[in-house]
Amino acid sequence: QVQLVESGGGLVQAGGSLRLSCAASGRTFTNYVMGWFRQAPGQEREFVAAISRNGASTYYADSVKGRFTISRDNAKNAVYLQMNSLKPEDTAVYYCAADRTYGNFNIQQNQYDYWGQGTQVTVSS
């Protein structure tokens, strides 16, 4: 089992920045690709970003590319999502997730094994 706890959400004005954190405990953190997803009210949960086990490779949804940066600190068992130039359409609950499979980055939520409880991000216009 892997336990994931997100933090860092909040209310921010459009154009502002937030940094989300996800703390992991349980099994070996470096066994997992880590991802961020988000879910807006009335919408499906969607992929945001993913990072490889050693942090060398990343992958982003087109909607956040160039604005968001995913990173991880394996010594601290943590993954981060730096969000800049935020837009009202970024408003959602943000979840971190762990994927134990190997190969290409997975962007479907059912391919991730463990999930946090989510943190709310609200961007006002």
Secondary structure as UniProt FT lines:
FT   STRAND          2..7
FT   STRAND          10..13
FT   TURN            14..15
FT   STRAND          18..26
FT   HELIX           29..31
FT   STRAND          33..39
FT   TURN            41..42
FT   STRAND          46..51
FT   TURN            53..54
FT   STRAND          58..60
FT   TURN            62..67
FT   STRAND          68..73
FT   TURN            74..77
FT   STRAND          78..83
FT   HELIX           88..90
FT   STRAND          92..99
FT   HELIX           109..111
FT   STRAND          114..115
FT   STRAND          119..124
//
